[in-house]
Amino acid sequence: MTLDEILSGESKNIEYKVELPKKSEKYMKTVIAFANTSGGNLIIGVDDKTGEVTGVDEKSVFQIMDSIADAVADSCEPQIIPDISFQSINDKCIVVVTIYPGMHRPYYLKNQGKQHGTYIRLGATSRPADSTKIRELEIEGSSF
């Protein structure tokens, strides 16, 4: 991602987190919503309220990346394979998690099941999908 794209603000395709949340479910909803819609980037190390690049501890960057990969593998059904990388901006390290639009929709949180764990992206927010939207996602997923 370019600096301009990273700093363009939260949107349908960009979500900021100042740090990796302790509970993975807080960002897994975003990962699932991106996979169920048009994809997007979860950026760790940018303040979602101010857009300021705060960075993450450089010594723990690979641990953060591994934690994200583990959380996605353990929490999401069907399997989502994110592209996880890090970048340096203004001498601060950020982690960029790129989620591509999924072909096997709907994606959902395993522990909540398809009916309650399916999320979609609406503007800059991740929202639960209703039963009609879940059926629509199933039709999209079955066409591949």
LUMLO-709136 format. One record per residue: residue number from 1; z, y, x of N, C-alpha, C in turn. Coordinates in steps of 0.001 Angstrom, whole numbers, plus 500000, padded with zeros to 6 digits. Atoms other than C-alpha are relative to their C-alpha. Layout:
REM residues N
(r NUM,(Z,Y,X),(Z,Y,X),(Z,Y,X))
...
//
This chain:
REM residues 144
(r 1,(500000,498813,500842),(500000,500000,500000),(500000,501236,500877))
(r 2,(500005,498737,499268),(499348,503529,501127),(501261,500783,499665))
(r 3,(498828,499146,500223),(502107,506123,501414),(499892,500720,498659))
(r 4,(500189,499303,501273),(500621,508046,498474),(500259,499083,498805))
(r 5,(499769,500951,501090),(500648,504924,496277),(501488,499700,499859))
(r 6,(498571,500319,500022),(504234,504117,497240),(500808,501142,499403))
(r 7,(499216,498846,500432),(505479,507623,496559),(499497,500649,498716))
(r 8,(500577,499413,501212),(503460,508194,493366),(500941,499959,498798))
(r 9,(499030,500066,501093),(506490,507388,491196),(499893,498698,499240))
(r 10,(500012,501220,500799),(507431,504549,488902),(498947,500120,498909))
(r 11,(501069,500021,500988),(504695,503510,486527),(499858,498595,499452))
(r 12,(500301,501319,500534),(503161,500555,484747),(499917,498957,501122))
(r 13,(500228,500930,498893),(502469,499031,488180),(500935,500191,501195))
(r 14,(499074,499770,498884),(505307,500351,490384),(501428,500097,499474))
(r 15,(498575,499971,500338),(509058,499724,490161),(500779,500193,501295))
(r 16,(499163,499735,498833),(511594,501137,492640),(501394,499393,499816))
(r 17,(498589,500382,499930),(514961,499697,493638),(500525,500561,501312))
(r 18,(499436,499410,498794),(517173,501543,496104),(500473,498903,500955))
(r 19,(499603,501168,499207),(518518,498165,497270),(499748,498767,499150))
(r 20,(500204,501237,500735),(518068,494546,496323),(501232,499735,499131))
(r 21,(498851,500255,500865),(520276,493963,493254),(500657,498660,500332))
(r 22,(499253,501235,499731),(522995,491342,493741),(499587,498893,499025))
(r 23,(500439,500966,500999),(521930,489634,490496),(498477,500054,499909))
(r 24,(501464,500012,499959),(518304,488576,490807),(499357,500227,498632))
(r 25,(500590,499825,501327),(517773,488643,487041),(499600,501453,499741))
(r 26,(500300,498579,500200),(517778,492461,487238),(498588,500355,500449))
(r 27,(501373,499703,499592),(514474,492402,489094),(499011,498885,499647))
(r 28,(500899,501081,500418),(513073,489036,487956),(499276,500363,498707))
(r 29,(500659,499546,501226),(512344,490605,484573),(498766,500823,500347))
(r 30,(501132,499184,499562),(510086,493076,486400),(498904,499126,500587))
(r 31,(500975,500919,499404),(508400,490317,488410),(499220,499280,498896))
(r 32,(500631,500709,501112),(507702,488377,485203),(499110,500940,499187))
(r 33,(500791,499030,500765),(506505,491484,483362),(498696,500341,500732))
(r 34,(501224,499738,499230),(504048,492266,486181),(499035,498818,499889))
(r 35,(500865,501184,500067),(502720,488658,486138),(499374,499842,498613))
(r 36,(500504,500128,501364),(502309,488783,482338),(499047,501118,499608))
(r 37,(500891,498885,500341),(500427,492091,482383),(498984,500190,501122))
(r 38,(501071,499728,499031),(498266,493729,485064),(500455,499993,501450))
(r 39,(499513,500051,498623),(500351,493025,488165),(500738,501272,500368))
(r 40,(499298,498803,499563),(502358,495508,490185),(500773,499778,501283))
(r 41,(499227,500012,498763),(504619,496302,493113),(501443,500384,499736))
(r 42,(498578,499723,500012),(508385,496112,493302),(500328,500480,501404))
(r 43,(499741,499397,498694),(509514,498395,496127),(501494,500179,500186))
(r 44,(498573,499935,499695),(512978,497954,497636),(500186,500992,501137))
(r 45,(499744,498981,498989),(514291,500968,499556),(499535,501376,499581))
(r 46,(500379,498703,500558),(513166,503802,497285),(500877,500242,498778))
(r 47,(499119,499643,501112),(515542,505571,494886),(499169,500212,498742))
(r 48,(500791,499906,501230),(514225,505114,491340),(500237,501300,499239))
(r 49,(499730,498745,500707),(515825,508352,490153),(499338,501206,500681))
(r 50,(500521,498844,499267),(514623,510715,492901),(498656,499748,500686))
(r 51,(501220,500329,499274),(511701,508847,494499),(500163,500123,501509))
(r 52,(499727,499840,498571),(513366,509373,497885),(499994,498641,500697))
(r 53,(499999,501222,499201),(512716,506746,500546),(501337,499913,500721))
(r 54,(498680,500189,499394),(516190,505502,501453),(499953,498909,501065))
(r 55,(500149,501098,499059),(515071,502384,503316),(501038,498920,499801))
(r 56,(499054,501114,499983),(516816,499066,503787),(500406,499770,501450))
(r 57,(499524,500300,498657),(518788,497838,506773),(498960,499140,500718))
(r 58,(501050,500714,499271),(516157,496791,509327),(500439,498629,500475))
(r 59,(499498,501291,499517),(518377,493970,510569),(499981,498936,498913))
(r 60,(499964,500977,501096),(518406,492347,507134),(498684,499904,499230))
(r 61,(501274,499989,500713),(514748,492857,506173),(499490,498586,499696))
(r 62,(500511,501349,500235),(513778,489205,506617),(500906,499217,499057))
(r 63,(499063,500627,500939),(516906,488063,504779),(499696,500471,498573))
(r 64,(500354,499453,501311),(515956,490369,501880),(498720,499337,499492))
(r 65,(501277,500608,500379),(512404,488993,501870),(500197,498537,499584))
(r 66,(499712,501402,500348),(513696,485392,501861),(500750,499897,498678))
(r 67,(499239,500000,501258),(516164,486189,499051),(499088,500215,498803))
(r 68,(500950,499729,501087),(513348,487575,496917),(499141,498766,499737))
(r 69,(500839,501194,500149),(511113,484546,497565),(500775,498873,499325))
(r 70,(499163,501046,500608),(513975,482166,496702),(500266,500291,498527))
(r 71,(499695,499628,501386),(514865,484074,493527),(498787,499794,499095))
(r 72,(501217,500186,500801),(511253,484060,492304),(499755,498510,499775))
(r 73,(500238,501444,500109),(510882,480332,493028),(501011,499335,499063))
(r 74,(498937,500627,500788),(514213,479469,491361),(500056,500473,498553))
(r 75,(499788,499378,501314),(513976,481770,488322),(498805,499999,499070))
(r 76,(501204,499774,500807),(510373,481902,487122),(499255,498715,499687))
(r 77,(500795,501130,500463),(508291,479430,485133),(498801,500554,499252))
(r 78,(500461,500798,498887),(505408,478718,485684),(500177,500758,501322))
(r 79,(499754,499442,498670),(505521,479348,489426),(499200,501279,500241))
(r 80,(500620,498736,499593),(504792,482890,490615),(500094,500051,501523))
(r 81,(500002,499898,498539),(503779,483398,494243),(499762,501466,500373))
(r 82,(500133,498582,499649),(504491,486986,495310),(499532,500171,501442))
(r 83,(500330,499610,498628),(503139,488696,498407),(501121,500951,500420))
(r 84,(498828,499219,499596),(506260,490018,500188),(499793,500487,501423))
(r 85,(500197,499424,498671),(505936,492401,503131),(500954,501173,500184))
(r 86,(499206,498799,499770),(507680,495333,504744),(499131,501043,500675))
(r 87,(500706,498861,499421),(506469,498755,505805),(501022,500989,500511))
(r 88,(499150,498938,499489),(507908,501641,507744),(499454,501333,499506))
(r 89,(500368,498671,500494),(507869,505078,506136),(501044,500980,500502))
(r 90,(499085,498996,499452),(509380,508087,507887),(501157,499339,500755))
(r 91,(499012,500736,499199),(511201,505703,510261),(501010,499229,499153))
(r 92,(499144,500809,500872),(512721,503843,507297),(499194,498800,499530))
(r 93,(500653,501252,500375),(511934,500261,506368),(500133,499763,498497))
(r 94,(499978,500376,501416),(510979,499305,502796),(499393,498604,499855))
(r 95,(500568,501313,500307),(510179,495909,501289),(499107,500172,498771))
(r 96,(500968,499900,501089),(507088,495666,499077),(499702,498599,499490))
(r 97,(500267,501284,500651),(506786,492765,496632),(498820,500218,499058))
(r 98,(501198,499866,500821),(503277,492521,495205),(499875,498767,499113))
(r 99,(500169,501059,500991),(502870,490480,492025),(498610,500186,499385))
(r 100,(501347,499942,500566),(499356,489668,490890),(500025,499553,498543))
(r 101,(500050,500464,501389),(498373,489237,487242),(499870,498477,499990))
(r 102,(499991,501458,500017),(499089,485590,486445),(498919,499419,499118))
(r 103,(501022,500695,500784),(496526,483123,485154),(500614,499010,499014))
(r 104,(499386,501043,500825),(499019,480726,483531),(501079,500576,499080))
(r 105,(499066,499306,500882),(500698,483063,481066),(500384,499132,498818))
(r 106,(498989,499006,499654),(503244,483402,479650),(500946,499519,501103))
(r 107,(498978,500240,498997),(505661,483619,482571),(501328,500398,499383))
(r 108,(498694,499717,500608),(509358,483590,481720),(501127,499568,500924))
(r 109,(498800,500394,499269),(512885,483258,483060),(500376,498586,499571))
(r 110,(499679,501402,500313),(513668,479520,483277),(501271,499870,499180))
(r 111,(498701,500176,500655),(517292,479946,482201),(500045,500594,498589))
(r 112,(500028,499433,501349),(516310,481908,479058),(498950,499337,499116))
(r 113,(501066,500649,500767),(513295,479847,478006),(498903,500976,499606))
(r 114,(501182,499192,500325),(509927,481073,476806),(500268,501038,498904))
(r 115,(499801,499090,501128),(511130,482631,473527),(500840,501234,500337))
(r 116,(499108,498885,499688),(513811,484844,475088),(499820,500553,501409))
(r 117,(500121,499598,498598),(512796,485077,478751),(498640,500511,500408))
(r 118,(501330,499478,499704),(509228,486396,478487),(500041,501522,499929))
(r 119,(499979,498537,499925),(508795,490027,479546),(498605,500533,500271))
(r 120,(501255,499301,499763),(505908,492481,479563),(500312,501402,500490))
(r 121,(499825,498651,499479),(505417,495870,481141),(499478,500992,498971))
(r 122,(500383,498898,500890),(505353,498919,478836),(500323,501289,500735))
(r 123,(499766,498804,499192),(504886,502122,480795),(500729,499611,501270))
(r 124,(499227,500276,498786),(507487,502132,483575),(501205,499109,499715))
(r 125,(498866,500856,500350),(509784,499631,481819),(499549,498571,499737))
(r 126,(500237,501412,500323),(510005,495853,481445),(500748,499697,498714))
(r 127,(499438,500247,501326),(510584,494775,477856),(499794,498557,499578))
(r 128,(500205,501358,500514),(511095,491435,476100),(498745,499950,499123))
(r 129,(501188,500182,500843),(507903,490125,474514),(500437,499397,498666))
(r 130,(499696,500599,501303),(508043,489401,470792),(499147,498744,499811))
(r 131,(500683,501285,500199),(506742,486137,469327),(498480,500160,499899))
(r 132,(501441,499755,500100),(503323,487638,468556),(499396,500196,501394))
(r 133,(500489,499760,498640),(502898,488853,472141),(500039,498710,500823))
(r 134,(499918,501278,499285),(504044,485463,473478),(498812,499117,499629))
(r 135,(501171,500782,500433),(501336,483744,471380),(498725,500548,500640))
(r 136,(501160,499359,499371),(498785,486237,472697),(499913,499616,501487))
(r 137,(499964,500394,498589),(499886,485478,476292),(499637,498523,500165))
(r 138,(500346,501426,499945),(499616,481727,475572),(498486,499810,499879))
(r 139,(501451,500077,500165),(496029,482210,474405),(499300,500459,501275))
(r 140,(500579,499522,498724),(495222,484251,477535),(500148,498947,501081))
(r 141,(499730,500999,498972),(496829,481565,479723),(499211,498724,499816))
(r 142,(500721,501240,500240),(494980,478702,478058),(498502,500150,500235))
(r 143,(501448,499790,499807),(491568,480282,478661),(499585,499766,501445))
(r 144,(500347,500248,498589),(491763,479513,482424),(499884,498530,500275))
//
